[in-house]
Every structure is written in C-alpha cells, then in structure tokens.
Amino acid sequence: TLATGFCALVFGATHFKYAQFTATMVPSWIPPNQIFWAYATGVAHLVAGLSLLSGIRAQLGATLLSVMMAAFVILVHVPRVIASPGEQLEWIMLGVALSLSGAAWLVRKYAA
C-alpha cells in the first residue's frame, strides 16, 4: 500500500504541474470544464495517496482511486483508442491505465 500511496501522490503532483496538458485529455463535453477536472483529479490522487500512506481510511482511498482510474479508462483511453486504432501509444496508455486501475483495486484487500 505504501508504494501505491506514493505513486498516487506523484500522479496528483503531476496533475498540478502539468495541469494544462492534463486538461487536454479530459473530454470537453464533461462539465464544468477540462481544467477543473485536471485539478479535481489531482486532488483526488493526493487524498488517496495520503490515505494509503497514513492508513486513515486506506481501504476507502484505494477503492475510490481504482474507481477514478477505471473512469479514466472508460472516458479517456477507450475513446482515444477508438478514434486512433492505429496509434500504438494510445494502446499502451490504455494498457497502463487498465493496469493501474486493477492494481489499485487489488490494494484494497491489503489496505489497513
């Protein structure tokens, strides 16, 4: 759980450092706007990471982290693969996102 917590903190920090880039990955039809979701998911990553590292509500943190990452798969990565099925990078990003979502789901079992 410590490694997952640390990774969630890093992911959250990158959402803030690269907010404009992160926002470009958010579908424009999701209200209120893309930059809001870049920051909101950054906060969610940070909260989940702190939860896993501290052990406070760690199982809930891992569950919500996995749900958020699964939402990324459905809302971001699958549509990008459908739009560009010949782009190897999109397939790789889909695989990574699926792996991260599944890993967070498995961490729930071991979270304090």
N, C-alpha and C positions, 0 to 999 in steps of 0.2 A: 504494500500500500504506500510505502514511503516513496518509491520510485514513481508511481503513478501520480502521487501528490505533487512531487517536484516537477514532473512533466506538465501537469495542469497549470502550475504557476508560470512555467516558461511559456506555455501556449497563451496564457492570459496576458503576460507581459508583451508578447509579440503582437497581440491584437491591438494593444495601445500604441506600441512603437510604429507599427505599420498599419494604422487604422484606415488610411485611405486605400491601401491595397486590399485589406480585408473587406472593406465595404464593396469593392468591385465584385467580390464573389457572392454577395448577398443578392438574391433575386430582387429586382426593382419593384415587383408587384407586392412585396410584403411590407405592410405599413408598420411604423410611420415612415421610416426611410432607411437607407442602407448604412449610413454612418451610425445611426442609433444602434443597429444590430451588431455592428463591429464592436462598439464599446460594451453593449449589454452582454454579448457572449464572452468578451474579455473579462468582465466582472464575474460572470458565471464560472469561468475557468479558475479564476483566482479564489473564489469562495470554495469551490470544490477542492482545489489543491490545499487550501488551509484546513479544510475539514479533514481531509485524508492525513495530512501531516500531524494535526493536533489530536486526532482521534475523536473529536467532537462531532457527533452525527455523521461519522465517516461512512456508514452504510448508505445513508440517505445521499450524501455527497457523491458517492460512487454511482449510485442509481441515477441521479439527475445528470451526472456527467455523461453516462452512457446513453441516456435518452437524448441529450443535446447532440451528442456526436452522431447518433442514429438519424436525428433530424437533418444534420448536415449531409449525410449520405443521401437521404431522400430528396431534400430540397436543393442541394447544390451539386453534388457529384454525379448522381444518376442523370439529371437533365444535361449536364455538360458532356457526359459520355454519349448520350443520345444525340446531342447536337453535333458532336465531332467524333464519331465512332472510330475514325482512323488515327486519332491523336493518341499516341502511346502514353504521353504524360497524363492525360485525363484518366486513362485506365489505371495508371499507377496511383494517382491521387485517390481514386475510388477504392482501390485495394488497401491503401494506407488508412483511409477513413473508416472502412469496414473493420480493419484490424484493431484500430484504436477504440472503436465503439465496443467491439467484442471483448477486448482486454479490460475496459472499464467495467463492463458487465460482470466479468469473472471476478474482478477485485471486490465486488460487493460481498461475496461469500467470506472473504478474509478480513474485511474492514471491521474495526472494533465496534 
